[in-house]
């Protein structure tokens, strides 16, 4: 059921579309934080999606884009789906204003054994809320294959 909702959101958002609020929309502040690690072609991603308020949200969808192809046979969390071999979409559950965030753990494998991978994280849907602080829901993370955690 979660993947059906994510599919609807992804299809309506399109690729690279910014999040636009409707006139009179609720105000919220979606934020993504987490860490990424790469070693031996294995890519571990921890994604926290939260809402700093002031209004509650029904949910939000994050797009994770990878600079290298990722093996799509890996199992994703139920609220995530593949958008191609270099894109994953994850839809959070309801996000309370100033509430605890949702966490996704992605255990992925890159095609080959790259020396580095870059990951772009962005909100593609936030329920139409007006977000006056969009900088905290867009990140570009360069991840060398050192096994270290790179925090965003």
N, C-alpha and C positions, 0 to 999 in steps of 0.2 A: 504494500500500500504506500509506503514512504517513497519508493522509487517512482510510482505513478505520479505522485505530487511533484517530485523533483522534475520528472520529464515534462510536465505541463509548464512548470516555471521556466525550464531551460528553453523550451520551444517558443515561449512568449517573449523571453528576454533576448534571444538571439546571441550572436557572438560579438563580444566587445561593446555591448550596449551599456551605457551608464545607467545609474539608478535615478529616475526622475520622479519627483513627488507630484501628486495631484493637488490642485488648489484646495486649501483647507485641510490638507492631510495632517495626520498626527505627527508629532516631532519625536524622533528617536535617534540614537547614536549607536549604530552597529559598529562593532570593532572585532578584528581578527588578530589573534596573537598565537604564538606557539613556537615550535622549533623543528628543524630539519637536520637530518644526518645522512651522510652517504659514505659507504665503504664497500668495496668489492662488488659494485653494481647494485647493492641493496640500498634502498631509499626509504627512510623512516620519517614520516611526517606526523606531527601532532598539531592539530588545528583547534583552537578555542574560538568560538563565536559567541559574543556577548552583546548586551545592550546597556549602554550607559544612561539611557533614559532621554527624556522624562516620561515617554509613553510606552506601554507594553506593546509587543509585536507578536503577530501570529507565527512568525518565523522569518528566516532569511536564508538566502542561497549564496554560497561562496563558490567561485570558480578558481581552481588551481591549475595553472598552465605550466608545463615542464619543457625545458629547452631540448630535451632528448626524448625519444619514444620510450614509453613504459610498457612492460609486458601486461596486456589487458586480461590475462587469465587469472590474475590474483583476485581473491575475494575482497570486496570492499564492504565497509559497514553498510547496514541496511538503508540508511538515509543518504547514501552516496551512489553515483552512477558514472559510468564512463561517457565522455563526450568526444571520444576519439582516442588515438594512442598517445596523446600528449596532454589530455585535458580530463579532469575529474570535477564533478559538481557535487557539493554536499549541502543538504538542506537541514538547518537546525530545527528543533522543535520550537515551541512558544518561548519567547524571550521576555521575561519581566523587566520592567524599567529598573535599572540598578540591581538586577538579579544575577545569580550565578550563571555562567555561560555553559554552552554545550561543548563537549569535547569529542573529536574524531581522531582515531589513531589509524593511520594508513601504513601498511607494511607492503612496500612496492619493490619491484625489481626493474632497473633500467635495462634497456636493450644494450648488451655489451657491458663494458666496464669503464665508464667515462671518468676522466680526471676531475671533472666538476659538472655540476648541474645548476641551472638557475630555475627558480620557482617564482611564479607570479601569482599572488593571491588577491582576489578582489570580490566585492559584493556585486552580484548581478541582479538580485531581487531583495527588497526589504519590505514588501507589503505596501509599497507606495508611500512610505513615511518620508518626511522631510528630515534630512540628515545634514546638520550644519557643520559637522566635523568629518567629512569624508576621507581625510588623510589617514585615519586609523583603520580603515577597511581596505587599504591598498598597500601591498608590500611586494618588493622585488628582493629575493634572497639568493645570493650566490653561495653555493655549497660545494667547497672542495672535498675530494674523496679522502678525508682524513679520519672519518669516524667521529669527529667532534660535533657537538650540537651547535647549530647556528640559530640563534633566537631572533624572532621578529615580533 
